Amino acid sequence: MPQPLIDLGGQQDAPILHIALANGFPPQTYIPLLRPFMDNYRVVSLPPRALWGDQSPPDQHQNWQTLADDLLAGFDQYGLDDVVAIGHSFGAIASLLAVIKEPQRFKSLVLLDPTALMPNLLSMIWQAWEQGIHEQIPLVQGAMRRRSEFESVEDALERFRGKRLFSDWVDEALRLYVEHGTQPKADGDGVELTWSPAWEAYYFSTVHQTIWEDLPKLDGLVPTLLVRGGTSDTLVPEARDKFMELVPSATYAEIDGHGHLFPQSAPDQTAKAIQTWIE
């Protein structure tokens, strides 16, 4: 199946700004963050395979290098070059791996709370795969338990509004999440999540294992900005420090008082941090 390209806005003949997504979130949830860039860029997203259509997750373990390879294949397919790459969470890992593989494609790289887990946690996840118990990983179990069907878009919006995960999101980001993160069910009775729990669980269980070996290869390739949520439990302070030791050419910024999903909870602050760095 051909890889889809989602145009989020901006000027058609302008330089390309690409957003790579966090696990489970449609690209439209990043519009509040990306809107300030649309005067100067064509803003696009090549979503991961979870949003390509009716594909099911692979049965075997694949690392997130496959995400990077899909990005680069999409750049080829649509003729995208000199890209400003912004990636969030596992989309940040996909973006940096793509830069390492084909740096000539990129103008700059912005990493929003990348999923760079500490080595002990990576080892635990790998051991779970080796022992055949990866479905017992807490994030995997949480994804598989996620409710995926709703009576309507408005029903989904009300239910998500009461969830702790979305409690500090700006209203527009949450509405965009529900409008673009659900689709009519095949039987026409209600709506269901477009990014299935099975795909979300698969990505959570296949965390990129060699990130700390890969990061030194990134140093000096393209201008790089690392942005962390001040209260993030994904890019913990120890990982942030390790990252900056391995990529000393990178610039660091922090969004105080916000966690891992700060692109949706603090889009204006995040956009300002990126714009200040670009300028």
N, C-alpha and C positions, 0 to 999 in steps of 0.2 A: 504493500500500500504506500502511495506517495506520502511523504512527510508534509503535514500541513504547516503553513506559515500564517500567523495571526498578526494582522496590522492593528495596532492599538491607537494610532493617531500620528499626527505630525505632518511634515512636508515630504511629499513623495520623492523629490529629487535631492533631498538633504542627506547628510551623512547618517549612517545606520547606528542606532542604539538598540541593542538586544538585551532583553530581560530573560534570564533563566530562572525557573520557578522553584519554590519550596515544594516539598512533597505534599500533594493533596490540594494545592491551591491553583485555580485557573488564573491565566495571565491578567485577566481584567481586574483582579483585586489589587494590582499594582498601579492602576491608572491614577489614583490620587497622588502617588509618589512621582509618577512619570510625567504628569501633565505639564509641569514647568519646563520640561525639556522639549516639548513638542513644537515650539517655535523654531528650534534650531536643528532638530533631528527627525528622521523617520523612525518611529518607535515600533519594534516588532518583537515577536516571540516565536521560537520553534519549540513547541511543547514536547515533553517526553512521551514515550509510547503509551502511557496510561491514557492520553487524550487523543490518540490517533484513530480511534474507532472501536472495533469489536475485538481487538487483540486481547489475549489472556497473558498473565505473567508467565515467564519461563519456569520450567520445573527445576532447572539447575541454578546454582549460584553463579551470578555474573557480577563483577564489580562495576563501579560507576564510570570506568573508562568507556563503557558502551554508551553512556549518556553523552560523553564528550565526542565520541565518534559520530553519533547521530547529529550533534550540533554541527560538526564540520561538514558532514554529508549534506545537511540542510543549507549551509552557506554555499556549497558547490551548486546545489540544485537551484537556488534562487539568486546566485551571483552576488553574494554579500561579501564585501571586503572593507578593510579599514574600519572595523567594527569597534564601537565603544561597548564593552561587554559588562553588564551588571548581572550578578548572580546572587541569589538568596538561598541560604541553607544548602541543600544538596545541589541546587542549581549553581551555587558558588563553586562547589567542588568540580562540577562538570565544566564550568567556564574556565577555571584555572588549568584543568587538565587539557582542555582544548588549546589554551594559550601555549602551554608547554610543548604540545605536539606541533602546532602550526602558528608560531608567534607572528609571522608576517601578515596574518589575516587581521590582526588586532591593532587598534590605536591605543587603547587603555583598558584597564580591568578594575572593576569595583566589586569587592567581595563583602556581602552583607551577612554577617554572622554565619560563616561557613561551618559545615558539619565536620570540623576537625576534632574528632574525639581523642581523648588521651589514650596512650598505648594500652593501658590495662583494660580499659573498656572495649577497645577494638579486639583485644585478645579474647575477652569473654564472649563477644559476639561470634567470632570465628570458631571458637570451641563449641558454641551452641550448634553451628552448622555441621561441624565434624561429628557431633554426637547425635545429629538428627532431631534436635530439640529447639531449633531456631524459632518455631512457632510459639515457644514459651517466653520469648523476649517480651518484656512489658509493653513497649511501644507497638510491637507486632500484635499482641493480644488486644490492645486498645483500638488499633485500626480495624481489626476483624470484628470487634463488637460494635463498631460505629453504625449508628442507624443510617440507612441509605435510601429509604423510601418515605415519602411524605404525601399528604393529601393534596398540597398545592405549593406554589412558590411562597405564598404568604404564610402558610403553615410552617414551612421550613425556616423562613425568616424569624418567626416568633420563637421557634424552638432553639435556633442558633443564638438568638439574642440573649437567651438565658444561660448560655454555656460560659464557663469560666474562660475557656480558650479565646472567646471573642469579646470578653467583657470590656476591654479597653480599646477596641477597634473604632476608628471613625465610622460614622454611619454609612458613608458612601461606600467604603471598602466592604462592609458587611453586606450591603444590598447587592453590590456587584458580585460578591462571592456566591450569594444565593441565586441570583439571576443567571449567572454564567456557569455556576458549579452544579446546576441541576438541569435535567432534561425530561421531557415527557416520557413516561414508561411506554414500553412497546404495546401494552394492552390498553393504553389511553387512560388508565385509572391512576391519576396522580403523577408525581414526578420522582426521579431518582437521581442520586449523585452521578455526575459525569465521570469523576475520578473515583473508580470503584475502591471499596475497602480492600479487595484482594491485591490490587496494584499498590496501594499505599502501604500495606503490610509487607509486600515483597521488597519495596525500596527501603523500608526501615530495617529489614533483615539483612540487606546486602551492603552495609556501610563500607565505604572505600577503605581498604585495609592498609594501603601503602602511602597514605597521605604524607607522613613525616619523612619518608624517603623521596617523595616527589617534590616537596616544597623547595628544597635548595635549587632545583632546576628552574624555578620561577624567577629567582632573584635577578633583577636587571633586564629581564626580557622585554617588558612593557611597563609604563607607569602604572603602579598598583596602589589602590586605596583599600584598606581593611577597616570595616565599620562594625563595631560590636554593640549590642544592646547592653546597657549598663548592668542590668539584672539578669542577663542571659544565663540559662543553665545548659546551653548547647556549646557555645564557644566560651568555656570557663576561663577565668583569668590565667590559670597555668598554661592553657592551650594558647591563649592570646600571646603570652610572653614567649612561648616556644616558637610560635609562628613568626614573630618579629625578629627573633634571633636567626631563624633560617632564611628569612626574606628581609634583610635589613634595608633594602632599597624602598620598601613599601612605606606608605604614610598611614598613620593610625588615627581614627576618630571614634568617638563613643556617643551613643544616644542615651543620655542619663535618664534613669527612672523607667526604662522600658526593657522588655524581655526579648526573646528570640523573634517575635513577630512584629518588631518595631517598624518595618516598612508599611504595615497596615495600621498600626496604632499611633505612629508618629510620622506620617508621610511628609509633612511640611518640614520638620526638623531634618529628616533623612535627606530630602531633596536639597535642602540648603547646605548640608555637609558635603554632598557630592558636588554641587555647583561651586562652592568655595574652593574645593580641591581642583576641579577642572580649570577654573579661572586662574 
